[in-house]
Amino acid sequence: MPDPQPGEGAADAVPETVSTYLRLRGLAPSARTFRRRKRRAVDDEHQPFTAGRDPRGLGDVLASVTREAGWESALAREDVVRTWDEVAGADTAKHTRPVAFTDGTLTVQADSTAWAKQLQIMRAQILSEIIRRFPEAGVESIRFIGPDVPSWKWGPRAIPGRGPRDTYG
């Protein structure tokens, strides 16, 4: 049997085990090799040694989770409440406490009306400190209120009127 020329019947001259091997590896010429193969999308998330696969610290992971979930502003508002004594000062924090946060307004309740009035004078200083420390909290203004006053309403129904008149003597 004469030696085959390159390109002419070269696959016939190769022993059968080698041709089977080449066919399985996809190296042997066949009708299927000229078909366009469908490219698989590269999934970098599951590939080792690719960018973004380095181990990260727990703080970095939690920061990315809170950012993706949109919890940054809510957590910043909670930080304002948690660190109120540092933001407003230790003496002021003894007599006040944050009670509500609605539409960018932080409501702070004071022990007395005198404290509430004094804090209204210090409003700009406290607000600038909150904005400096917690910009993502979204605090735009602060409202200071006095202590809770007793209500004369008892029960679910109330009759409009002047209320008790001669109670104090």
C-alpha positions as CSV (number, residue, x, y, z in Angstrom):
1,M,0.0,0.0,0.0
2,P,1.6,3.3,-1.1
3,D,2.0,6.1,1.5
4,P,-0.9,8.5,1.3
5,Q,-0.3,12.0,0.4
6,P,-1.0,14.7,3.0
7,G,-4.6,15.7,2.8
8,E,-5.7,12.7,0.7
9,G,-7.0,9.8,2.8
10,A,-4.7,10.6,5.7
11,A,-7.4,9.5,8.2
12,D,-7.6,6.1,6.5
13,A,-3.9,5.4,7.0
14,V,-4.0,6.1,10.8
15,P,-4.6,3.0,12.9
16,E,-8.2,2.7,14.1
17,T,-7.5,3.3,17.8
18,V,-5.7,6.6,16.9
19,S,-8.5,7.6,14.6
20,T,-11.0,6.9,17.3
21,Y,-9.0,8.9,19.7
22,L,-8.7,11.8,17.3
23,R,-12.4,11.7,16.5
24,L,-13.4,11.7,20.2
25,R,-11.0,14.6,20.8
26,G,-12.6,16.5,17.9
27,L,-9.3,16.6,15.9
28,A,-10.1,14.3,13.1
29,P,-11.6,15.8,10.0
30,S,-15.2,15.0,9.7
31,A,-18.4,16.5,8.4
32,R,-19.2,17.8,11.9
33,T,-16.0,19.8,12.4
34,F,-17.1,22.4,9.8
35,R,-20.3,23.1,11.5
36,R,-20.4,26.2,13.5
37,R,-20.2,25.4,17.1
38,K,-22.4,27.2,19.5
39,R,-20.4,29.2,21.9
40,R,-21.2,28.8,25.5
41,A,-21.6,32.0,27.5
42,V,-18.6,32.5,29.8
43,D,-19.8,32.4,33.4
44,D,-17.1,34.2,35.3
45,E,-18.9,33.8,38.6
46,H,-18.1,30.1,38.7
47,Q,-14.7,30.2,37.2
48,P,-11.7,30.0,39.5
49,F,-8.9,32.6,39.5
50,T,-11.0,35.3,37.8
51,A,-11.5,38.9,38.8
52,G,-13.9,39.3,41.8
53,R,-13.2,35.8,43.2
54,D,-10.7,37.0,45.8
55,P,-11.8,36.4,49.4
56,R,-13.3,39.5,51.1
57,G,-13.8,40.5,54.7
58,L,-17.1,40.3,56.5
59,G,-17.4,44.0,56.7
60,D,-17.0,44.4,52.9
61,V,-19.6,41.7,52.3
62,L,-22.1,43.3,54.7
63,A,-21.5,46.7,53.2
64,S,-22.2,45.4,49.7
65,V,-25.4,43.6,50.9
66,T,-26.8,46.7,52.6
67,R,-26.0,48.8,49.5
68,E,-27.7,46.3,47.1
69,A,-30.7,45.9,49.4
70,G,-31.1,49.7,49.8
71,W,-30.7,49.6,53.6
72,E,-28.1,52.3,53.9
73,S,-30.5,55.2,54.8
74,A,-32.4,53.1,57.3
75,L,-29.3,51.9,59.0
76,A,-27.9,55.5,59.1
77,R,-31.1,56.7,60.8
78,E,-30.7,53.9,63.4
79,D,-27.1,55.0,63.9
80,V,-28.3,58.6,64.6
81,V,-30.6,57.2,67.3
82,R,-27.9,54.9,68.7
83,T,-25.2,57.5,68.9
84,W,-27.5,60.4,70.0
85,D,-25.4,61.1,73.1
86,E,-22.3,61.6,70.9
87,V,-24.2,63.7,68.4
88,A,-26.0,66.0,70.8
89,G,-23.7,65.8,73.7
90,A,-23.8,63.8,76.9
91,D,-25.7,66.5,79.0
92,T,-28.3,67.1,76.3
93,A,-28.8,63.3,75.7
94,K,-29.7,62.9,79.4
95,H,-32.7,65.2,78.9
96,T,-33.7,64.3,75.3
97,R,-34.4,61.3,73.1
98,P,-35.2,60.9,69.4
99,V,-38.7,59.6,69.0
100,A,-39.6,59.7,65.3
101,F,-38.2,60.2,61.8
102,T,-40.7,61.1,59.1
103,D,-40.1,62.8,55.7
104,G,-36.6,64.0,56.6
105,T,-37.6,65.4,59.9
106,L,-36.1,64.0,63.1
107,T,-38.4,64.6,66.1
108,V,-36.7,64.8,69.5
109,Q,-38.6,64.8,72.8
110,A,-37.2,66.8,75.7
111,D,-37.8,66.3,79.5
112,S,-39.2,69.8,79.8
113,T,-40.3,72.7,77.7
114,A,-37.2,74.7,78.8
115,W,-35.0,72.0,77.3
116,A,-37.1,71.9,74.1
117,K,-36.7,75.7,73.8
118,Q,-33.0,75.7,74.4
119,L,-32.5,72.9,71.8
120,Q,-34.5,75.0,69.3
121,I,-31.7,77.6,69.7
122,M,-29.1,74.9,69.1
123,R,-30.9,73.4,66.2
124,A,-28.4,74.4,63.5
125,Q,-25.4,73.1,65.4
126,I,-27.0,69.7,66.1
127,L,-28.3,69.4,62.5
128,S,-24.9,70.1,61.0
129,E,-23.3,67.5,63.2
130,I,-25.9,64.9,62.1
131,I,-25.4,65.7,58.5
132,R,-21.6,65.6,58.9
133,R,-21.6,62.2,60.6
134,F,-24.5,60.5,58.8
135,P,-25.0,62.1,55.4
136,E,-27.0,59.1,54.1
137,A,-29.5,59.3,56.9
138,G,-31.5,62.0,55.0
139,V,-32.1,64.3,58.0
140,E,-33.2,67.7,56.7
141,S,-34.6,69.3,59.8
142,I,-35.1,68.7,63.5
143,R,-38.2,69.2,65.5
144,F,-38.0,69.5,69.3
145,I,-41.1,68.8,71.4
146,G,-41.7,69.1,75.1
147,P,-42.8,66.3,77.4
148,D,-46.0,64.4,77.0
149,V,-48.9,66.2,78.6
150,P,-51.8,64.3,80.1
151,S,-54.9,63.9,78.0
152,W,-58.3,64.5,79.5
153,K,-59.8,62.1,77.0
154,W,-60.9,58.8,78.4
155,G,-62.1,56.0,76.1
156,P,-62.6,55.9,72.4
157,R,-65.2,58.7,72.1
158,A,-64.8,62.3,73.0
159,I,-67.2,65.2,73.1
160,P,-66.0,68.5,71.7
161,G,-65.8,71.3,74.2
162,R,-63.6,73.2,76.6
163,G,-62.8,70.2,78.7
164,P,-62.4,70.3,82.5
165,R,-62.6,73.9,83.8
166,D,-62.6,74.0,87.5
167,T,-60.3,71.1,88.3
168,Y,-57.4,72.8,89.9
169,G,-59.2,74.6,92.6
